[in-house]
Amino acid sequence: MARLLVVEDDPFVRSALVRQLTEASHTVRSVGTALEALREVAQVGFDLVVLDLGLPDLDGAQALKMLRGITDVPVVVATARDDEAEIIRLLTDGADDYLVKPFSVAHLTARMAAVLRRSGKGGAVGDPVPSGALRVGGLSVDPLRRVAELDGAVLDLTRREFDLLAYLAGRPGVVVPRRELLAEVWQQSYGDDQTIDVHLSWLRRKLGETAASPRYLHTVRGVGVKLEPPAAPGTT
């Protein structure tokens, strides 16, 4: 399992990539602009970045140069451009590999595995692991088996409840904006926050907590939601 950042401006392509890579047991965050990508990379540790070139604020080639100014994280460029001279420039400017669109997720995963092996992080993508479960305190979420357990007891979750919990469990301690949850869990670019609140309420009930006394699910007013393990006894 690898920590991935998908930088893609097309919301449909981005959602599909996030969904399929998450189903493959990777921890995935996604953004739609170069500036968001730079901010994410500066704040969050990633194993690999998948970078689209056709971004609305900066050309992906410029974004690549700026990324290389702040990090050595491996970058796989996803591009519709197949000009050999430009591909050579991208590799020279710091790209670790590239794929020409359209491509399959299986092809992308194979390229990521090769890049991570070369970067010394081999085995993070595509290789079997003892457990693909995400663990946060006593909570275990297995995206491949679609099984969630709390302190060893299996939780009876609906499909959407599981998807929401798995998405948050892949980003422990990170406040996930509501609009990101709508885009990545509900596959909607806009919607009613009440939909999220209702599912969070159901999840809290099954996790044995309430909004007033949260253990795992914490709402940050006006921002979003984060999932983190309960505080140890005697701590604040």
C-alpha positions as CSV (number, residue, x, y, z in Angstrom):
1,M,0.0,0.0,0.0
2,A,1.3,3.4,-1.0
3,R,0.4,7.0,-0.1
4,L,-0.5,8.6,-3.4
5,L,-1.4,12.1,-4.6
6,V,-3.5,12.3,-7.8
7,V,-3.2,15.7,-9.5
8,E,-5.9,15.7,-12.2
9,D,-8.3,18.6,-13.2
10,D,-11.0,16.4,-14.8
11,P,-13.3,15.5,-11.9
12,F,-14.6,12.3,-13.6
13,V,-11.1,11.0,-14.4
14,R,-9.9,12.0,-10.9
15,S,-12.8,10.3,-9.1
16,A,-12.3,7.1,-11.1
17,L,-8.5,7.0,-10.4
18,V,-9.1,7.7,-6.7
19,R,-11.8,5.0,-6.4
20,Q,-9.8,2.3,-8.2
21,L,-6.5,3.1,-6.5
22,T,-8.3,3.1,-3.1
23,E,-9.9,-0.2,-3.9
24,A,-6.4,-1.5,-4.6
25,S,-5.7,-0.6,-0.9
26,H,-3.7,2.5,-1.5
27,T,-4.1,5.7,0.5
28,V,-5.1,8.3,-2.0
29,R,-5.6,12.1,-1.9
30,S,-6.5,14.1,-4.9
31,V,-6.4,17.8,-6.1
32,G,-7.4,19.5,-9.3
33,T,-4.8,22.3,-9.6
34,A,-1.0,22.7,-9.5
35,L,-1.1,25.1,-6.5
36,E,-3.2,22.6,-4.5
37,A,-0.7,19.9,-5.4
38,L,2.2,22.0,-4.1
39,R,0.4,22.8,-0.9
40,E,-0.4,19.1,-0.3
41,V,3.1,17.9,-1.0
42,A,4.5,20.5,1.4
43,Q,2.1,19.5,4.2
44,V,1.6,15.7,3.7
45,G,4.1,12.9,3.1
46,F,3.5,11.0,-0.1
47,D,5.2,8.0,-1.7
48,L,4.3,9.0,-5.2
49,V,2.6,11.7,-7.2
50,V,0.5,11.1,-10.4
51,L,0.6,14.4,-12.2
52,D,-1.6,15.5,-15.1
53,L,-0.1,18.1,-17.4
54,G,-3.3,19.9,-18.5
55,L,-4.0,21.8,-15.3
56,P,-6.1,25.0,-15.1
57,D,-3.7,27.2,-13.2
58,L,-0.2,26.1,-14.3
59,D,1.0,23.8,-17.0
60,G,2.0,20.5,-15.5
61,A,5.6,20.9,-16.7
62,Q,5.9,24.0,-14.7
63,A,4.3,22.3,-11.7
64,L,6.8,19.5,-12.0
65,K,9.7,22.0,-11.8
66,M,8.2,23.6,-8.8
67,L,7.6,20.2,-7.1
68,R,11.2,19.3,-7.7
69,G,12.2,22.5,-5.8
70,I,10.5,21.3,-2.6
71,T,10.6,17.5,-2.7
72,D,12.2,14.4,-4.3
73,V,8.9,12.4,-4.1
74,P,8.6,10.2,-7.3
75,V,6.4,11.7,-10.0
76,V,4.6,9.7,-12.7
77,V,3.3,12.1,-15.4
78,A,0.0,11.3,-17.0
79,T,-0.4,13.2,-20.3
80,A,-2.3,13.2,-23.5
81,R,0.9,14.6,-25.2
82,D,3.0,12.0,-27.0
83,D,5.6,14.3,-28.5
84,E,9.0,12.7,-27.9
85,A,10.9,15.9,-27.4
86,E,8.5,17.0,-24.7
87,I,8.6,13.7,-22.9
88,I,12.4,13.9,-22.9
89,R,12.1,17.4,-21.4
90,L,9.8,16.1,-18.7
91,L,12.1,13.3,-17.8
92,T,15.0,15.7,-17.8
93,D,13.1,18.1,-15.5
94,G,12.6,15.4,-12.9
95,A,9.7,13.1,-13.9
96,D,10.4,9.5,-13.0
97,D,8.1,8.0,-15.6
98,Y,5.1,8.9,-17.8
99,L,2.0,7.4,-19.3
100,V,0.2,8.6,-22.4
101,K,-3.6,8.9,-22.0
102,P,-5.8,6.9,-22.2
103,F,-4.3,4.2,-19.9
104,S,-5.7,1.5,-17.6
105,V,-5.3,1.6,-13.8
106,A,-3.5,-1.7,-14.1
107,H,-0.9,-0.1,-16.4
108,L,-0.5,2.8,-14.0
109,T,-0.1,0.5,-11.0
110,A,2.6,-1.4,-12.8
111,R,4.5,1.8,-13.6
112,M,4.1,3.0,-10.0
113,A,5.5,-0.2,-8.7
114,A,8.6,0.1,-11.0
115,V,9.2,3.7,-10.0
116,L,8.9,2.9,-6.3
117,R,11.3,0.0,-6.6
118,R,13.8,2.3,-8.3
119,S,13.4,4.9,-5.6
120,G,14.1,2.4,-2.8
121,K,10.4,2.1,-1.7
122,G,9.8,-1.2,-3.6
123,G,6.9,-3.3,-2.6
124,A,4.7,-0.4,-1.7
125,V,2.5,-0.8,-4.8
126,G,1.2,-3.9,-6.4
127,D,2.9,-6.4,-4.1
128,P,1.0,-8.6,-1.7
129,V,1.1,-7.4,1.9
130,P,0.3,-9.3,5.1
131,S,-2.8,-7.1,5.6
132,G,-4.4,-4.4,3.5
133,A,-6.3,-3.2,6.4
134,L,-6.2,0.4,7.5
135,R,-5.8,0.7,11.3
136,V,-6.7,3.6,13.5
137,G,-6.6,2.8,17.2
138,G,-9.0,-0.2,17.7
139,L,-10.6,0.4,14.4
140,S,-9.6,-1.8,11.4
141,V,-10.9,-1.1,7.8
142,D,-10.0,-3.5,5.0
143,P,-10.9,-1.9,1.6
144,L,-10.2,-5.1,-0.4
145,R,-12.4,-7.3,1.7
146,R,-14.8,-4.4,2.6
147,V,-14.7,-5.4,6.2
148,A,-14.6,-3.0,9.1
149,E,-14.0,-4.1,12.7
150,L,-14.0,-2.2,16.0
151,D,-12.0,-3.8,18.8
152,G,-12.2,-7.1,17.0
153,A,-16.0,-7.0,16.4
154,V,-17.3,-6.7,12.8
155,L,-19.3,-3.6,12.1
156,D,-22.5,-3.9,10.1
157,L,-22.1,-1.0,7.7
158,T,-24.0,0.0,4.5
159,R,-22.0,0.4,1.4
160,R,-21.9,4.2,1.7
161,E,-21.1,4.0,5.4
162,F,-18.1,1.7,4.6
163,D,-16.9,4.0,1.8
164,L,-17.0,7.0,4.0
165,L,-15.2,5.3,6.9
166,A,-12.6,3.8,4.5
167,Y,-11.9,7.2,2.9
168,L,-11.4,8.8,6.3
169,A,-9.4,5.9,7.6
170,G,-7.0,6.3,4.7
171,R,-6.2,9.9,6.0
172,P,-6.0,9.5,9.8
173,G,-5.7,12.7,11.7
174,V,-6.3,14.8,8.5
175,V,-9.3,17.1,8.4
176,V,-11.1,16.2,5.1
177,P,-13.2,19.0,3.7
178,R,-16.9,18.2,3.1
179,R,-16.6,19.0,-0.6
180,E,-13.9,16.4,-0.9
181,L,-16.1,13.8,0.7
182,L,-18.9,14.6,-1.7
183,A,-16.6,14.4,-4.6
184,E,-14.7,11.2,-3.7
185,V,-17.2,9.2,-1.6
186,W,-20.5,10.3,-3.3
187,Q,-19.0,11.1,-6.7
188,Q,-20.7,14.5,-6.7
189,S,-19.2,17.9,-7.4
190,Y,-21.9,19.6,-5.2
191,G,-24.6,18.5,-2.8
192,D,-26.3,18.9,0.6
193,D,-24.1,18.8,3.7
194,Q,-27.0,17.1,5.4
195,T,-26.2,13.9,3.4
196,I,-22.8,13.8,5.1
197,D,-24.2,14.6,8.5
198,V,-26.7,11.8,8.3
199,H,-24.1,9.2,7.4
200,L,-21.7,10.5,10.0
201,S,-24.5,10.1,12.6
202,W,-25.2,6.5,11.6
203,L,-21.5,5.8,11.7
204,R,-21.1,7.3,15.1
205,R,-23.9,5.2,16.4
206,K,-22.2,2.0,15.2
207,L,-18.9,3.2,16.6
208,G,-20.5,3.7,20.0
209,E,-20.1,7.5,20.1
210,T,-22.0,10.7,19.6
211,A,-21.2,14.1,18.0
212,A,-21.1,15.6,21.6
213,S,-18.7,12.9,22.8
214,P,-16.7,11.7,19.8
215,R,-14.1,8.9,20.0
216,Y,-13.0,8.5,16.4
217,L,-15.1,10.9,14.2
218,H,-14.4,14.5,14.9
219,T,-16.2,17.4,13.1
220,V,-14.2,20.6,12.7
221,R,-16.9,23.2,12.3
222,G,-16.8,25.0,9.0
223,V,-14.0,22.8,7.7
224,G,-14.7,19.1,7.6
225,V,-14.2,15.8,9.3
226,K,-11.3,13.8,10.6
227,L,-10.8,10.3,12.0
228,E,-8.3,9.7,14.6
229,P,-7.8,7.2,17.5
230,P,-9.2,8.0,20.9
231,A,-7.0,9.9,23.3
232,A,-5.2,7.7,25.8
233,P,-6.7,7.8,29.3
234,G,-5.4,10.7,31.4
235,T,-4.6,12.8,28.3
236,T,-6.4,15.8,26.9
